[in-house]
Amino acid sequence: MRMRTNLTLATFAVLLMLLGACAAKKEDSKDEAEEQNDAALKKSDTKEDAEWAVEVADGGMLEVKVAELAQTNSKSADVKSFAAMMIKDHTAANSELKTLATQKGITLPMDLSNSSRDTYDDLSKKTGNDFDDAYTDLMVKDHKKTVDAFKKEADKGNDPDIKSWASGKIATLEHHLEMAKQTDEKADKDGKDGKKK
């Protein structure tokens, strides 16, 4: 009888630990923001603009976080210089977006989404040429998507203030894309030169 009681208690303890682990899994900050906006802006024309803003906020936070990572994990002065520009420009844009979202009653994510966190975690494990290669590839890919998203919002968005803000950022983002391509080419060349030695 005592053995059965101990077994039952042990099983119960394991179940409690599993339940605790499930509860400890963090809710995706981006999903939380989207849920709040869906509820608050249910009948508003701004709902799609809010979805766009949430996406941009998540991307902007990731840009800054991986650029900060580049300051320690990169071996290239070019990559570090590009990353410094990303930190400066995206921190400013993130702040502007936060102010605009507050004025519009839009909730933005407070932390990286799970997907962005995974990207950050993957990059954080790399250093030197491996990091430079992965980081610059990511910057080219992300900035292509970002330029397209900003152009679409500037053209088809519903909220005039958000459309205007998006439109005002396109030239800077296109410049970032060009700089990302150049930095990526240099990183690729540096990586190949390093492997020849």
Backbone torsions as a table, in degrees:
resi	resn	phi	psi	omega
1	MET	NA	-43.5	-179.1
2	ARG	-62.9	-39.5	-179.2
3	MET	-64.3	-41.5	178.3
4	ARG	-64.1	-40.0	177.8
5	THR	-62.8	-44.4	178.9
6	ASN	-63.2	-39.3	179.4
7	LEU	-65.7	-42.8	178.4
8	THR	-62.9	-44.5	178.0
9	LEU	-62.8	-40.7	179.3
10	ALA	-64.3	-43.1	178.5
11	THR	-62.6	-43.7	178.7
12	PHE	-61.1	-42.4	-179.9
13	ALA	-63.0	-41.9	178.5
14	VAL	-63.7	-42.5	178.2
15	LEU	-61.7	-42.1	178.0
16	LEU	-60.9	-42.4	179.7
17	MET	-64.0	-41.3	179.2
18	LEU	-64.8	-43.3	177.5
19	LEU	-62.9	-40.3	178.0
20	GLY	-63.3	-39.7	179.4
21	ALA	-65.8	-39.8	178.2
22	CYS	-65.5	-42.5	180.0
23	ALA	-67.7	-30.3	-178.0
24	ALA	-74.5	-19.2	178.9
25	LYS	-61.9	124.5	-172.3
26	LYS	-72.7	134.8	174.0
27	GLU	-63.7	140.2	179.7
28	ASP	-67.1	121.7	-176.7
29	SER	-60.6	-36.6	178.9
30	LYS	-67.1	-43.9	177.9
31	ASP	-61.3	-41.8	178.7
32	GLU	-60.0	-45.5	-179.9
33	ALA	-62.3	-42.7	179.9
34	GLU	-63.4	-40.7	178.2
35	GLU	-62.5	-43.4	179.4
36	GLN	-64.0	-41.4	179.4
37	ASN	-67.6	-38.6	177.6
38	ASP	-58.6	-42.4	-179.2
39	ALA	-70.7	-44.2	-174.8
40	ALA	-75.9	-31.5	-172.6
41	LEU	-114.6	28.0	-173.5
42	LYS	-49.8	-46.1	-175.4
43	LYS	-108.8	23.9	-176.6
44	SER	-103.5	147.6	174.5
45	ASP	-69.0	-15.4	-175.8
46	THR	-81.9	-5.1	-174.6
47	LYS	-56.6	-46.2	179.3
48	GLU	-67.4	-36.4	176.5
49	ASP	-64.0	-36.6	178.8
50	ALA	-65.3	-41.9	177.6
51	GLU	-60.6	-42.2	178.2
52	TRP	-62.7	-44.8	-178.7
53	ALA	-62.5	-38.7	178.2
54	VAL	-63.2	-44.8	178.8
55	GLU	-60.6	-46.0	-178.9
56	VAL	-65.2	-40.4	180.0
57	ALA	-63.0	-43.3	178.4
58	ASP	-62.6	-47.0	178.7
59	GLY	-62.6	-40.1	179.7
60	GLY	-64.8	-39.8	176.9
61	MET	-64.5	-40.9	179.4
62	LEU	-63.6	-42.0	178.9
63	GLU	-55.0	-46.2	-177.7
64	VAL	-68.1	-45.1	-176.8
65	LYS	-62.7	-45.1	-178.4
66	VAL	-73.3	-28.4	175.8
67	ALA	-68.1	-38.0	175.2
68	GLU	-63.6	-38.2	176.9
69	LEU	-62.0	-38.3	-180.0
70	ALA	-61.1	-29.8	-179.3
71	GLN	-65.0	-25.2	179.6
72	THR	-107.6	-32.8	-173.0
73	ASN	-93.5	-15.7	-179.0
74	SER	-85.2	152.4	174.5
75	LYS	-109.1	-4.2	-174.3
76	SER	-98.6	130.3	176.5
77	ALA	-64.8	-35.9	178.8
78	ASP	-63.8	-44.2	179.8
79	VAL	-65.0	-43.0	179.6
80	LYS	-63.9	-38.2	178.5
81	SER	-66.0	-44.5	176.8
82	PHE	-60.7	-44.5	-179.6
83	ALA	-62.2	-37.3	178.1
84	ALA	-62.7	-39.2	176.7
85	MET	-64.7	-39.9	178.5
86	MET	-62.0	-43.6	-179.8
87	ILE	-60.9	-48.4	-177.1
88	LYS	-63.1	-54.1	-173.6
89	ASP	-69.6	-42.4	-177.2
90	HIS	-76.2	-29.6	174.2
91	THR	-63.3	-43.5	179.0
92	ALA	-64.3	-45.6	-179.7
93	ALA	-64.6	-40.2	178.2
94	ASN	-60.1	-40.9	180.0
95	SER	-66.3	-43.2	177.9
96	GLU	-62.0	-43.9	-179.6
97	LEU	-63.4	-39.3	179.6
98	LYS	-62.2	-43.3	178.3
99	THR	-62.7	-45.9	179.9
100	LEU	-63.3	-42.9	179.4
101	ALA	-61.9	-41.5	178.2
102	THR	-60.1	-43.7	178.8
103	GLN	-62.0	-31.8	-176.2
104	LYS	-94.3	-0.7	-178.4
105	GLY	72.2	27.6	-179.9
106	ILE	-99.2	131.3	176.6
107	THR	-88.9	129.2	176.7
108	LEU	-107.0	155.3	177.7
109	PRO	-64.2	145.3	-179.2
110	MET	-89.7	-20.1	-175.8
111	ASP	-143.7	171.2	178.7
112	LEU	-60.6	144.3	172.4
113	SER	-67.2	165.2	179.0
114	ASN	-59.7	-39.1	179.1
115	SER	-64.4	-45.2	178.1
116	SER	-66.3	-37.0	177.5
117	ARG	-62.1	-40.7	177.6
118	ASP	-62.0	-43.0	178.2
119	THR	-61.0	-45.6	179.1
120	TYR	-61.5	-46.6	-178.9
121	ASP	-60.6	-41.7	178.3
122	ASP	-61.8	-45.4	-179.8
123	LEU	-66.0	-35.4	-176.1
124	SER	-64.6	-18.8	-179.8
125	LYS	-84.9	-7.4	-176.9
126	LYS	-103.2	152.5	175.6
127	THR	-142.3	166.3	175.0
128	GLY	59.1	-138.9	-177.9
129	ASN	-60.1	-37.7	179.0
130	ASP	-60.5	-44.5	178.4
131	PHE	-63.9	-50.0	-176.5
132	ASP	-56.9	-42.8	179.4
133	ASP	-62.4	-50.7	-177.8
134	ALA	-66.7	-41.6	-178.0
135	TYR	-65.3	-48.3	-177.3
136	THR	-69.0	-35.6	174.2
137	ASP	-59.8	-45.2	179.1
138	LEU	-60.8	-42.4	-178.1
139	MET	-65.0	-39.2	177.6
140	VAL	-65.4	-50.3	-178.7
141	LYS	-59.8	-48.6	-177.9
142	ASP	-65.1	-40.3	-178.0
143	HIS	-71.6	-30.0	173.6
144	LYS	-61.6	-48.1	179.7
145	LYS	-64.0	-40.9	-176.5
146	THR	-66.8	-43.8	177.9
147	VAL	-58.6	-46.2	179.1
148	ASP	-60.8	-43.5	-178.8
149	ALA	-64.8	-40.4	179.7
150	PHE	-68.8	-38.9	178.0
151	LYS	-64.3	-41.2	179.6
152	LYS	-63.6	-45.0	179.4
153	GLU	-64.6	-42.2	179.9
154	ALA	-62.3	-31.3	-177.4
155	ASP	-88.9	-42.8	-169.6
156	LYS	-116.2	-0.4	-179.0
157	GLY	-62.2	159.7	-179.8
158	ASN	-93.8	-39.8	-176.7
159	ASP	-82.1	121.1	-175.6
160	PRO	-62.4	-34.4	-179.2
161	ASP	-70.7	-40.9	179.1
162	ILE	-69.4	-40.6	176.4
163	LYS	-58.6	-45.0	-178.6
164	SER	-64.3	-42.0	178.9
165	TRP	-63.5	-43.6	179.1
166	ALA	-61.1	-45.8	-179.5
167	SER	-59.7	-39.6	-179.0
168	GLY	-69.6	-14.2	-178.2
169	LYS	-98.1	-11.6	-172.9
170	ILE	-60.5	-45.7	-177.6
171	ALA	-60.5	-42.3	179.3
172	THR	-64.4	-43.5	-179.9
173	LEU	-65.8	-36.7	176.4
174	GLU	-65.6	-38.4	175.5
175	HIS	-63.2	-43.3	177.0
176	HIS	-58.4	-42.4	-179.4
177	LEU	-62.1	-45.2	179.0
178	GLU	-62.7	-43.5	179.1
179	MET	-65.2	-37.8	178.3
180	ALA	-63.1	-42.7	178.5
181	LYS	-61.8	-45.7	-179.9
182	GLN	-63.3	-43.8	-179.5
183	THR	-66.2	-36.7	178.0
184	ASP	-64.3	-43.1	178.5
185	GLU	-61.5	-43.3	178.4
186	LYS	-64.7	-41.1	179.6
187	ALA	-64.1	-41.0	177.7
188	ASP	-62.2	-43.9	-179.5
189	LYS	-65.1	-45.5	179.4
190	ASP	-61.1	-39.9	-179.9
191	GLY	-64.1	-42.7	178.8
192	LYS	-67.5	-42.0	178.4
193	ASP	-61.6	-38.7	-180.0
194	GLY	-66.0	-33.8	-178.7
195	LYS	-75.7	-25.8	-179.8
196	LYS	-69.7	-30.5	-175.2
197	LYS	-65.1	NA	NA
